[in-house]
Amino acid sequence: MKKTTGQNRDVTSQWRLQTQLVRGGTWRSEMGETSESIFMTSGYAYDCAEDAAARFAGEQEGYTYSRLRNPTAAMFEDRMALIEGAEVARSTATGMAAVTAAMLSLVRAGDHVVSSRALFGSCRYVIETLLPKFGVEYTLVDGADHEAWQRAFRKNTVAVFLETPANPTLDVVDIEFVCGLAHDNHAVVVVDNVFATPVLQKPLKMGADVVVYSATKHIDGQGRCLGGCILTNKILLEEKILPFIRNTGPNISPFNAWVMLKGLETLDMRVERMCGNASKVADALSDIKGFDFVKYPGRKDFGQHELAMKQMSMGGSILSLHVPKGREQAFKFLNALDIIDISNNIGDAKSLITHPASTTHASVAEENRLEIGITEGLLRLSVGLEHPDDLIEDLQRAAYKAGI
Ligand SMILES: *Cc1c(COP(=O)(O)O)cnc(C)c1O
């Protein structure tokens, strides 16, 4: 394997984002391939027994076993670390594997975790159900309530978890404020940055210690593969996260890592176009008087617009809307759409819409759903790369058919 300039952090960190997305982290084999190679291998052979011993002792550079590291996954990790501005990254099989590995490696029985309440359903499971099984206590707070954050910390608080904007309510958390508070209390902050993507928001710059992604979403961006990533500093990685993931094995497949590498090459273009489309769709939906509300962080009428725009360079690709007559009307509206698919994924080239109360958040108890505003009339729309006018016409037609 030959190092390309893509591997020289002194050089690549000076590159602009678009160059980093295309060339960061690239290694090249003696074949001189332009597209990154897929190293579909579980193990590695050594020239001699001494080399094997030296590699296991950490005295010789190189690979030993793909649970520990794989060259294709390593390229994906190096590119992710570069674009996020993180010292290091490790990839995982899914976004939930990244969340779970990050949280479990930071806590032990007797510790306490603080988390924003508006979370993706499975993230909420990790905080609320999984951690307590191992003796870890938690406090959930309204992410916008600064006093609630202040009150939540205890002597044994070791970690904070937050999602911003949150799935599917789009609630925004002030990352800098929470990080300041957490660090005063010697706690580590983990930010789920899936909705914002690495293009729009940089939590590490705002003080976060760990950023997690579901690469399944915008990073793949074409609905093909599952994947995830954990980004952090060297100390946290080596002391806490690496021992956990090396021994428990939540690894991404080399093939999926390769798909993600290819996805990164066009991430900036896609996210920018999606944000532009989402903004146009949000404006058009806001003109339909029958919806109770249309929430889009990029619009001035979004409750936390100022904070959202302070933290993100654009409004994102996801919006939420609310029909007045509950589930029946929500389903009627979904069923009347011709172009937009009923699907619970996000960040895809194809526009996708879902009814969170009956899908992504069906496993969250009803009272907990209502507490964060996931009511029967709520819909989440992930805007894709189609022409925005076709999407707008599809939504207008469906709204008319559903009596909105
Ligand atoms: C999808 C998603 C996840 C989980 O990612 P998977 O790749 O599906 O495991 C975590 N957090 C948020 C905000 C998500 O949207």
The ligand as a Gaussian input file, in Angstrom:
#p B3LYP/6-31G(d) Opt

LIG

0 1
 C      -30.953000       6.483000      11.845000
 C      -30.468000       7.144000      13.047000
 C      -29.673000       6.442000      13.969000
 C      -29.355000       4.988000      13.824000
 O      -28.636000       4.656000      12.675000
 P      -28.681000       3.193000      11.994000
 O      -27.648000       3.274000      10.942000
 O      -30.067000       2.998000      11.484000
 O      -28.353000       2.209000      13.065000
 C      -29.230000       7.128000      15.079000
 N      -29.539000       8.428000      15.287000
 C      -30.293000       9.135000      14.410000
 C      -30.587000      10.567000      14.687000
 C      -30.784000       8.519000      13.271000
 O      -31.546000       9.218000      12.416000

